[in-house]
Amino acid sequence: MSGGVFNNPAIVITGGPTGNLDSKSGDEIMELLHKLNKGRGAKLDIVIREPEVAQRTQGVIYTREGRVEVEK
């Protein structure tokens, strides 16, 4: 299979993509995700715990004990 959803996904869901990385590698991953979002139009759903990474996103949903607490 060439192309298709594997190379051009409509949605990317990831959990903690930068959690165990050094800051340079984390920045590279966030740049790749940004390119998927802006350049190719993929919707990104990222679960993270790092506030500095959350600041680089277009929107944030904070949850506590399984309930939405704040949406920004």
Buried (B, 14 or more C-beta within 10 A) or exposed (E): EEEEEEEEBEEBEEEEBBEEBEEEEBBEBBEEBEEBBEEEEBEBEBEBEEEEBBEBBEEEEEEEEEEEEEEE
